[in-house]
Amino acid sequence: MPIATPADGHGLTLTYTGFSANVVGVTGPNFSRESIDKTHMGTVIWKEFMPSDLVDPGEIGVELEFDSQALPAITGATSDLVIVWGNAETLKTWTCSAFMTAFSVSGGASGARMMASATFKLSGIPVVS
């Protein structure tokens, strides 16, 4: 389904219990679904597959400005991760159950902005509103 006006991402926000930051970029989510091998002894030359009923909601990676005054929520329990998809034609919010699985800091050279990256593992179906 094509959209009339592509989103440029400006205004994207991401909130998670005990965690907020100035978001610079986002990757994901990367939904995936297993394929089940249904090849049998009578199969000739080509393997056969069927789709799994279960979908893995994947992960969301976030690039952000580092805030040395705030510890990352790496030890937190599963909580709501809310993404407002910025300057889209019709503003949409995705709410996902998630937990942080990684956090790293980079930068530090004089005149360079300190950056960080965080990864969140999604659990269950995202709710679009």
VOGU-3710 file (C-alpha; in Angstrom, 3 decimals, decimal comma):
1> mpiatpadgh> 0,000/0,000/0,000  1,791/3,172/-1,145  1,724/6,319/0,926  1,093/9,708/-0,667  3,883/11,510/1,189  6,973/9,644/2,439  7,954/10,293/6,049  11,295/11,985/6,694  11,589/10,790/10,288  11,757/14,275/11,812
11> gltltytgfs> 9,910/14,293/15,103  10,288/10,572/15,831  10,127/9,897/19,543  10,792/6,760/21,537  9,872/6,330/25,194  10,521/3,415/27,504  10,053/3,127/31,274  12,951/4,928/32,936  14,587/5,830/29,632  14,381/8,829/27,349
21> anvvgvtgpn> 16,872/10,330/24,932  17,346/12,507/21,881  16,951/9,973/19,072  19,199/10,400/16,024  18,276/7,215/14,135  16,316/3,976/14,339  16,719/0,571/12,711  13,990/-2,028/12,794  11,801/-3,521/13,852  12,877/-6,553/11,851
31> fsresidkth> 9,917/-8,943/11,868  10,627/-12,532/10,822  8,856/-15,869/10,518  10,391/-19,344/10,417  9,945/-21,659/7,481  9,133/-25,271/8,314  10,691/-27,962/6,140  7,963/-30,339/4,931  10,178/-32,333/2,576  9,514/-36,078/2,687
41> mgtviwkefm> 10,892/-39,269/1,134  8,661/-38,849/-1,928  9,891/-35,311/-2,660  11,744/-35,081/-5,964  14,667/-32,590/-6,397  13,115/-29,499/-4,735  12,617/-29,166/-0,971  9,184/-28,027/0,207  8,411/-25,563/3,003  5,452/-24,047/4,794
51> psdlvdpgei> 5,275/-20,899/6,915  5,284/-21,043/10,700  2,225/-19,622/12,450  4,460/-17,601/14,807  6,133/-14,274/14,007  9,220/-12,994/15,839  8,758/-9,227/16,269  12,548/-8,805/16,232  14,512/-5,903/17,657  14,696/-2,140/17,401
61> gvelefdsqa> 18,097/-0,438/17,397  18,329/3,208/18,394  21,145/5,711/17,867  20,947/8,564/20,355  22,804/11,374/22,082  24,594/10,040/25,157  23,506/11,437/28,520  26,143/10,707/31,170  23,676/11,637/33,928  21,266/8,797/33,134
71> lpaitgatsd> 21,963/5,082/33,466  20,511/2,949/30,670  17,520/0,714/31,428  19,546/-2,432/30,680  18,506/-4,130/33,943  14,821/-3,278/33,578  11,989/-5,753/33,169  9,785/-6,002/30,102  7,839/-2,764/29,699  6,055/-0,722/27,042
81> lvivwgnaet> 8,219/0,776/24,311  6,298/3,543/22,533  7,421/4,808/19,139  5,791/7,814/17,484  6,882/7,607/13,861  7,665/11,287/13,413  6,683/13,385/10,454  4,564/10,771/8,679  1,540/11,576/6,513  -0,720/10,368/9,320
91> lktwtcsafm> 1,099/10,244/12,647  1,170/6,670/13,942  2,182/5,270/17,306  3,430/1,724/17,863  3,332/0,358/21,395  5,357/-2,802/21,947  6,282/-4,901/24,921  10,097/-4,803/25,038  13,250/-4,981/27,115  16,713/-3,492/26,537
101> tafsvsggas> 19,332/-6,055/25,495  22,323/-3,831/24,688  23,684/-0,331/25,322  27,009/1,125/24,173  28,657/4,551/24,097  30,906/5,993/21,376  32,654/9,253/20,571  34,422/11,567/22,915  36,846/13,385/20,657  37,092/17,118/21,225
111> garmmasatf> 34,368/18,850/19,254  32,462/15,603/18,625  29,095/14,716/20,046  28,997/11,729/22,438  26,667/9,086/21,016  25,152/5,851/22,273  23,271/2,956/20,790  20,603/0,830/22,424  18,873/-2,356/21,327  15,405/-3,412/22,454
121> klsgipvvs> 13,987/-6,928/21,998  10,284/-6,837/21,188  7,869/-9,378/22,633  4,389/-10,007/21,249  2,403/-8,052/18,691  2,894/-4,276/18,366  -0,280/-2,207/18,770  -0,715/0,498/16,135  -2,798/3,545/17,042
//
